[in-house]
Amino acid sequence: MKEDGTQQFEVEQLVGFDQNLKVVVKENETKKTLKELNVPAATQTLTQQQLVSMLTKHAWNSVAHTSRVLVANSDNKPYAMFVTVAQKTFKFEANNKFIFTVTSPLNYTYENGSWNINNSVLNISTRIPIGPLEMKNLRVTKITDSELSLLVEISDGLFLISFEAQK
């Protein structure tokens, strides 16, 4: 917090999703005021061909400490743990082949998954240790030669999963 009592923070725009944030501000010691911030959705600036080229360039290792749950799924499956704890690798290969690997908290690989992209929106069908997994309406919110950030719908939850390029 600054000396004048103000606080500054940055919010990353998400491709395809508006964010409506509520900020609680403490005034004096007892009164709280609710402020609403609207962050508009970002637009995908890369072509579908550019996205495919960058996704398939190398495998992507998850970064659990920057991945987060935006909307928790309502069923009893531990997708929050899948996103924020499990160390995993996504490998997008040619001919829509998808290889999924978990290295922690256990070792597991599924090599028969698939992925597709249409209008720059991805869908992934794979299997995790607890069973089949469908990740739908994935939006690439950030992709560089070294970083990948995906906005992912799993069940009725919404998750932001961060990755770094595997060296």
Residue pairs with C-beta under 8 A, 6 or more apart in sequence:
1 7
2 8
11 19
11 21
11 37
11 39
12 141
12 142
12 149
13 19
13 39
13 40
13 41
13 42
13 141
14 39
14 41
14 42
14 139
14 141
14 151
14 160
15 41
15 42
15 43
15 44
15 139
15 140
15 141
15 151
16 41
16 42
16 44
16 121
16 137
16 139
16 151
17 41
17 139
17 151
17 158
18 38
18 39
18 40
18 41
19 37
19 38
19 39
20 36
20 37
20 38
20 39
21 36
21 37
21 38
21 39
22 34
22 35
22 36
22 37
23 34
23 35
23 36
23 37
24 32
24 33
24 34
24 35
25 32
25 33
25 34
25 35
26 32
27 33
42 141
44 51
44 120
44 139
44 140
46 54
46 120
46 140
46 143
47 120
48 117
48 119
48 120
51 117
51 120
51 140
51 143
52 92
52 117
54 143
54 145
55 92
55 140
55 143
55 148
56 92
56 93
56 94
57 145
57 165
58 165
58 166
59 89
59 90
59 91
59 99
59 165
59 166
60 89
60 90
60 91
60 92
60 148
60 163
60 164
60 165
60 166
61 87
61 88
61 89
61 163
61 164
61 165
61 166
62 86
62 87
62 88
62 89
62 90
62 161
62 162
62 163
63 162
63 163
63 164
64 83
64 84
64 85
64 86
64 87
66 162
67 83
67 84
67 159
67 160
67 161
67 162
68 83
68 84
68 159
68 160
69 80
69 83
69 84
69 157
69 158
69 159
70 151
70 157
70 158
70 159
70 160
71 156
71 157
71 158
72 80
72 157
73 79
73 80
73 154
73 155
73 156
73 157
74 155
74 156
74 157
75 155
75 156
77 130
77 155
78 130
79 154
79 155
79 157
79 159
80 157
80 159
82 88
82 128
82 133
82 154
83 152
83 154
83 159
83 160
83 161
85 105
86 102
86 104
86 105
87 102
87 103
87 104
88 100
88 101
88 102
88 103
89 99
89 100
89 101
89 102
89 103
89 166
90 98
90 99
90 100
90 124
90 163
91 98
91 99
91 100
91 101
92 98
92 115
93 99
96 114
96 115
96 116
97 111
97 113
97 114
97 115
98 113
98 114
98 115
98 124
98 125
98 126
99 109
99 110
99 111
99 113
100 109
100 110
100 113
100 126
100 127
100 128
101 108
101 109
101 110
102 108
102 109
102 128
102 129
106 129
108 128
108 129
110 126
110 127
110 128
112 127
113 124
113 125
113 126
113 127
114 124
114 125
114 126
115 122
115 123
115 124
115 125
116 122
116 123
117 123
120 139
120 140
121 137
121 138
121 139
122 135
122 137
122 138
122 139
122 140
122 150
123 134
123 135
123 136
123 137
123 138
124 133
124 134
124 135
124 138
125 132
125 133
125 134
125 135
126 132
126 133
126 135
127 133
133 154
134 154
135 152
135 153
135 154
136 152
136 153
136 154
137 152
137 153
138 150
138 151
138 152
138 153
139 150
139 151
140 148
140 149
140 150
141 149
141 150
141 151
141 160
142 148
142 149
143 149
145 165
146 164
146 165
147 162
147 163
147 164
147 165
148 162
148 163
148 164
148 165
149 160
149 161
149 162
149 163
150 160
150 161
150 163
151 158
151 159
151 160
152 158
152 159
152 160
152 161
153 159
